[in-house]
Amino acid sequence: MARSNKPILWLPFAAGGLLMPLGILPLPYEKIAAFAHNPLGKLILFGTVALPAWHAAHRLRMTAHDLGFGDGVAVKVICYGSAWVLIAATAWALILV
């Protein structure tokens, strides 16, 4: 198997996940709440949830197809329906904030 440069490319993302727990990047509640109350912040938070949810639903549908569950309406309803529920719950929560 050929060597890959992917670990080097993913290192900044992995390191970013350590900044807050180590105290290097403090994010007080007030800053996070202000971001969540801003309309642009709400849009960014919505996209942060909605786009991966839709991608996950598609990948689950493709996995179900590969495992032989077929590509019928029931599989699509379960996969994409669960994504829509998550997206709708996210939109509802952001409207309430």
Order of alpha helices (4+ residues) and beta strands (2+ residues): alpha-alpha-alpha-alpha
